[in-house]
Amino acid sequence: MKVIIVGGVAAGTKVAAKLKREDQNAEVTILTKGKDISYAGCGLPYYVGNVIPDRAGLVVNTPEKFQALTGAKVLTGMEVTGINRGDKTVEAVSVDTGETSTWPYDKLVIASGASPIRPDLPGLDLPQVFFMRTPDDAVNLRALVEAGGIKRAVVVGGGFIGLEIAENLNSMGVRCNVIDMAPHVLPGFDSEIQEYVENHLADMGINTMTGTRFEGVLGDGKVEKVQTGKRAVKADAVVLSIGIRANTAFLADTGIELAPNRTVLVNDHMQTNDPDIYAVGDCAMVKNRITGKDAWSPMGSTANITGRLAAKNIAGGDVSYRGAMGTAVCHLPELNVGKTGLSEAQAKEAGYDVVTVLTVVDDKAHYMPGAGNFIIKLVADRESRRLLGVQVLGKGEVDKVVDICVAAISLKAKVDDLADMDFAYAPPFSTAIHPLAHTVNVLMNKMDGELESFTPAEFAEGKAEGYRIIDASPVPSIDGAPYVDLTKIHGEVDGLGKDEPLLLVCAKGKRAYLTQNLLKHYGYTNTRVLEGGLTFNRAAVEEAMEEA
Amino acid sequence: MKVIIVGGVAAGTKVAAKLKREDQNAEVTILTKGKDISYAGCGLPYYVGNVIPDRAGLVVNTPEKFQALTGAKVLTGMEVTGINRGDKTVEAVSVDTGETSTWPYDKLVIASGASPIRPDLPGLDLPQVFFMRTPDDAVNLRALVEAGGIKRAVVVGGGFIGLEIAENLNSMGVRCNVIDMAPHVLPGFDSEIQEYVENHLADMGINTMTGTRFEGVLGDGKVEKVQTGKRAVKADAVVLSIGIRANTAFLADTGIELAPNRTVLVNDHMQTNDPDIYAVGDCAMVKNRITGKDAWSPMGSTANITGRLAAKNIAGGDVSYRGAMGTAVCHLPELNVGKTGLSEAQAKEAGYDVVTVLTVVDDKAHYMPGAGNFIIKLVADRESRRLLGVQVLGKGEVDKVVDICVAAISLKAKVDDLADMDFAYAPPFSTAIHPLAHTVNVLMNKMDGELESFTPAEFAEGKAEGYRIIDASPVPSIDGAPYVDLTKIHGEVDGLGKDEPLLLVCAKGKRAYLTQNLLKHYGYTNTRVLEGGLTFNRAAVEEAMEEA
């Protein structure tokens, strides 16, 4: 069996290596345009920040080493330009010599990846403009930073890679502005979470300019400013991380079906509409595991999963991919962010009867050094009580909370299922009530009517209009708000009307919940708790107090 | 409704607080023998190590604060001595005055916890002998260490708390010996894992003496030696952490059913055989979620889960506890350890057709600073392919791997279910193929016959007898073993017999697997891979080489 693989980064090399192990008789050839294979694309921002000191750290495998280890053949500098499905061959052109060649296949794997979007705007050829896609991009940018020529940088695009680059430039002493046309950075998170992160980044010295169009780079021989739809921003370097597009131009006129975004459509075996042609990795369109709808997941993790699975199927196996869930995790200065599953907005769009909760909970035993908070937002379906998604922020192990939810959502857990799970606890790692189980308990209280609350999003939208803000903290903490001490409530509370709309606000949400519980007992009918309390909503609470 | 709760640490306070929130009209009274409530029992070792500097850090709630916050009444220094189920009262004695009193209840909750086992052996009254159960124990031990009087200590009992104390004493400059009568420390782990940890602890300066009976403490007015079944060991202090026993003596003659270990038997609503009497926390016997058999889970986490659940049921709810899974995690010097579910030994005993695998995998992107290994052992049922348990070691986030498995096992996942889950990946957190998914892939390879291997346990048991050890490392790494370079195999290998039993050994196991795959292709019929390679088995491999 002759197998041609177009592309040799994560997905292509995974297919090749696994396929050879499944069938040493298979003749497996990788044709790849670049000079590196299997490089650590996800590590590039960390090379920029000198977290990874050496370029060698970015290269997982050389073509020679890979060939020797796997028995697959690797031809670098070979651009595939066309496919002849009739006689089952691909056309390739040597990048160096321009020579064309023809390669027969029994099975073809498209793993051509994706390339950064390069808008047609002025100034992008200036030497301090970078696309962050190959090791050379990272090497050149860091060299410039280390040479001392970069005081300010603009990162265009507030996705995960853009923010990772901003973090790393920031750590090297470069002042960063992140520009994004979208209303917020961190795509896929809900807007109140995005805003919280934007405020945090500003505190850390990373400014985000959202809702801002990138219109080009200005400068005479070198980058001087970035032109936006609002104003020109001073910069010594620009990193473009606007997004990527699948490298599928060579599939034009082949009859291989593409999605509207030009990724390759595949079935759950990673087969295209031609059963002898597979597509994997960044160039393929997969499904969302929860909704079953098309979802693009251009991630190293998905590349590896789909690559392995395609190899098994090509070798005669019968393995189905159940889809991606939009999982992401990103290291930011003192605030890691992670998510999986559906955001509130996505869940509503998908037609679920959505209920959410947001908590601020200890990430480990509060008395341990380094203990901090997790901010956890859960998204669930009210009817089926199925967990649909999580978003989590914190300086600690947000990836743990995400990964538990990945398992739970994949296995179709109800929120109730998480309440009595025997999660690991010891003071250096977690809390006696696991932070995720704690959040699940609060969500169950809310679903069962024991907690009546506004989410931060509802509060920001003005749903608490007409409610009087009541300070339910252990000591008065909100200027101008009436203060109620939970421990002193033994009946009616002076000054609070029994049917008056009252919004109870404390540091994190818990004490306000206890206060609500007691006030209900004494006949108060119209109280709400502000989820996440002052920790998450301080600015919005202060603004509301000023308005009142 | 009058509710009496016997005991006021984790489980008792949880019942009281949740019950008041469920029903503010309930009259909830905690009767507790000690002077502290709701203290951080799990934090005691960390106070000893000065990780927690102040005693105040150990006390979660004072009785006064707790009463004011929850509305439950707390009476400290009140020992419950008997129950009259006929007239539904309990008898209590004041620890200070000796006065007895009678307390009527509608519902009674036994949350009396457990106490350290105090063997009847000489020397235990010496002032430098400690039981680690209350804040005072930790305070007194640290005071002695800080006063400079303790150069060597013996910890009796190699369970999690014993090892945590040893770690913390060690960090304070005290040389520690851990004595245990069992063949190994770390109960509940499989023996090859236990041995690995024991060797690691020895490297870190913590000596373990297993299979060793504790026979008392010797010394004239102060601790001088610990007498064991083997020899006397010098010591300036002794910490006894032999185990705990449920505080249920006061239930004698009440007709409340106890398990053979004197814990209280309950149903899944945490009710005893008297439906008006509940038991929660360390004094209750729960079920193992996987086997359905009785299981004792005296952990802060289980106390909180069962306490909350009992409160809901007492308040009229209908919530079932599905059981504990033996989850544990423990911080040790440069090697955290965690587990959940069944060990190989437990799974075999429970009658499963057990298959296991052990891998050494990267815990995050190898090029990131602080990256290290996880050693992961998975236990599964061959027939149903259900995941049954995990044991994991590593300097990183072992708790993450454990918690994912807690969710997966609780939701009855097959190993295959974990292979295509969309786990979180970014270089600071994980690897593109998640370490757990990677291990699952290896296990699936093994179950499907693609990998033929010996586990470290099988190797240690002598199952590889008759196999010749072949060094399959990138460069020769095993003195005296024939070396085979995977990248140079292009047919028959000189000196290796096609049907000869060959044990392929590399650093971690992966390269040996690749080598096996290629050798099979060239007609070799009798090869095995040593799981975990030299990283896990170096001493055993060297020993086998010497014998050969």
Boltz contact constraints between the chains, C-beta under 6 A:
constraints:
  - contact:
      token1: [A, 21]
      token2: [B, 517]
      max_distance: 6.0
  - contact:
      token1: [A, 24]
      token2: [B, 521]
      max_distance: 6.0
  - contact:
      token1: [A, 42]
      token2: [B, 427]
      max_distance: 6.0
  - contact:
      token1: [A, 43]
      token2: [B, 367]
      max_distance: 6.0
  - contact:
      token1: [A, 43]
      token2: [B, 427]
      max_distance: 6.0
  - contact:
      token1: [A, 46]
      token2: [B, 427]
      max_distance: 6.0
  - contact:
      token1: [A, 52]
      token2: [B, 367]
      max_distance: 6.0
  - contact:
      token1: [A, 57]
      token2: [B, 367]
      max_distance: 6.0
  - contact:
      token1: [A, 68]
      token2: [B, 487]
      max_distance: 6.0
  - contact:
      token1: [A, 300]
      token2: [B, 432]
      max_distance: 6.0
  - contact:
      token1: [A, 301]
      token2: [B, 425]
      max_distance: 6.0
  - contact:
      token1: [A, 301]
      token2: [B, 432]
      max_distance: 6.0
  - contact:
      token1: [A, 304]
      token2: [B, 432]
      max_distance: 6.0
  - contact:
      token1: [A, 304]
      token2: [B, 433]
      max_distance: 6.0
  - contact:
      token1: [A, 305]
      token2: [B, 420]
      max_distance: 6.0
  - contact:
      token1: [A, 321]
      token2: [B, 420]
      max_distance: 6.0
  - contact:
      token1: [A, 322]
      token2: [B, 420]
      max_distance: 6.0
  - contact:
      token1: [A, 324]
      token2: [B, 422]
      max_distance: 6.0
  - contact:
      token1: [A, 325]
      token2: [B, 422]
      max_distance: 6.0
  - contact:
      token1: [A, 327]
      token2: [B, 422]
      max_distance: 6.0
  - contact:
      token1: [A, 327]
      token2: [B, 424]
      max_distance: 6.0
  - contact:
      token1: [A, 329]
      token2: [B, 424]
      max_distance: 6.0
  - contact:
      token1: [A, 329]
      token2: [B, 426]
      max_distance: 6.0
  - contact:
      token1: [A, 329]
      token2: [B, 429]
      max_distance: 6.0
  - contact:
      token1: [A, 330]
      token2: [B, 426]
      max_distance: 6.0
  - contact:
      token1: [A, 331]
      token2: [B, 428]
      max_distance: 6.0
  - contact:
      token1: [A, 338]
      token2: [B, 424]
      max_distance: 6.0
  - contact:
      token1: [A, 367]
      token2: [B, 43]
      max_distance: 6.0
  - contact:
      token1: [A, 367]
      token2: [B, 52]
      max_distance: 6.0
  - contact:
      token1: [A, 367]
      token2: [B, 57]
      max_distance: 6.0
  - contact:
      token1: [A, 397]
      token2: [B, 397]
      max_distance: 6.0
  - contact:
      token1: [A, 399]
      token2: [B, 424]
      max_distance: 6.0
  - contact:
      token1: [A, 399]
      token2: [B, 429]
      max_distance: 6.0
  - contact:
      token1: [A, 400]
      token2: [B, 400]
      max_distance: 6.0
  - contact:
      token1: [A, 400]
      token2: [B, 403]
      max_distance: 6.0
  - contact:
      token1: [A, 402]
      token2: [B, 424]
      max_distance: 6.0
  - contact:
      token1: [A, 403]
      token2: [B, 400]
      max_distance: 6.0
  - contact:
      token1: [A, 403]
      token2: [B, 404]
      max_distance: 6.0
  - contact:
      token1: [A, 403]
      token2: [B, 423]
      max_distance: 6.0
  - contact:
      token1: [A, 403]
      token2: [B, 424]
      max_distance: 6.0
  - contact:
      token1: [A, 404]
      token2: [B, 403]
      max_distance: 6.0
  - contact:
      token1: [A, 404]
      token2: [B, 404]
      max_distance: 6.0
  - contact:
      token1: [A, 404]
      token2: [B, 407]
      max_distance: 6.0
  - contact:
      token1: [A, 406]
      token2: [B, 421]
      max_distance: 6.0
  - contact:
      token1: [A, 406]
      token2: [B, 422]
      max_distance: 6.0
  - contact:
      token1: [A, 406]
      token2: [B, 423]
      max_distance: 6.0
  - contact:
      token1: [A, 407]
      token2: [B, 404]
      max_distance: 6.0
  - contact:
      token1: [A, 407]
      token2: [B, 407]
      max_distance: 6.0
  - contact:
      token1: [A, 407]
      token2: [B, 408]
      max_distance: 6.0
  - contact:
      token1: [A, 408]
      token2: [B, 407]
      max_distance: 6.0
  - contact:
      token1: [A, 410]
      token2: [B, 421]
      max_distance: 6.0
  - contact:
      token1: [A, 411]
      token2: [B, 411]
      max_distance: 6.0
  - contact:
      token1: [A, 411]
      token2: [B, 413]
      max_distance: 6.0
  - contact:
      token1: [A, 413]
      token2: [B, 411]
      max_distance: 6.0
  - contact:
      token1: [A, 420]
      token2: [B, 305]
      max_distance: 6.0
  - contact:
      token1: [A, 420]
      token2: [B, 321]
      max_distance: 6.0
  - contact:
      token1: [A, 420]
      token2: [B, 322]
      max_distance: 6.0
  - contact:
      token1: [A, 421]
      token2: [B, 406]
      max_distance: 6.0
  - contact:
      token1: [A, 421]
      token2: [B, 410]
      max_distance: 6.0
  - contact:
      token1: [A, 422]
      token2: [B, 324]
      max_distance: 6.0
  - contact:
      token1: [A, 422]
      token2: [B, 325]
      max_distance: 6.0
  - contact:
      token1: [A, 422]
      token2: [B, 327]
      max_distance: 6.0
  - contact:
      token1: [A, 422]
      token2: [B, 406]
      max_distance: 6.0
  - contact:
      token1: [A, 423]
      token2: [B, 403]
      max_distance: 6.0
  - contact:
      token1: [A, 423]
      token2: [B, 406]
      max_distance: 6.0
  - contact:
      token1: [A, 424]
      token2: [B, 327]
      max_distance: 6.0
  - contact:
      token1: [A, 424]
      token2: [B, 329]
      max_distance: 6.0
  - contact:
      token1: [A, 424]
      token2: [B, 338]
      max_distance: 6.0
  - contact:
      token1: [A, 424]
      token2: [B, 399]
      max_distance: 6.0
  - contact:
      token1: [A, 424]
      token2: [B, 402]
      max_distance: 6.0
  - contact:
      token1: [A, 424]
      token2: [B, 403]
      max_distance: 6.0
  - contact:
      token1: [A, 425]
      token2: [B, 301]
      max_distance: 6.0
  - contact:
      token1: [A, 426]
      token2: [B, 329]
      max_distance: 6.0
  - contact:
      token1: [A, 426]
      token2: [B, 330]
      max_distance: 6.0
  - contact:
      token1: [A, 427]
      token2: [B, 42]
      max_distance: 6.0
  - contact:
      token1: [A, 427]
      token2: [B, 43]
      max_distance: 6.0
  - contact:
      token1: [A, 427]
      token2: [B, 46]
      max_distance: 6.0
  - contact:
      token1: [A, 428]
      token2: [B, 331]
      max_distance: 6.0
  - contact:
      token1: [A, 429]
      token2: [B, 329]
      max_distance: 6.0
  - contact:
      token1: [A, 429]
      token2: [B, 399]
      max_distance: 6.0
  - contact:
      token1: [A, 432]
      token2: [B, 300]
      max_distance: 6.0
  - contact:
      token1: [A, 432]
      token2: [B, 301]
      max_distance: 6.0
  - contact:
      token1: [A, 432]
      token2: [B, 304]
      max_distance: 6.0
  - contact:
      token1: [A, 433]
      token2: [B, 304]
      max_distance: 6.0
  - contact:
      token1: [A, 487]
      token2: [B, 68]
      max_distance: 6.0
  - contact:
      token1: [A, 517]
      token2: [B, 21]
      max_distance: 6.0
  - contact:
      token1: [A, 521]
      token2: [B, 24]
      max_distance: 6.0
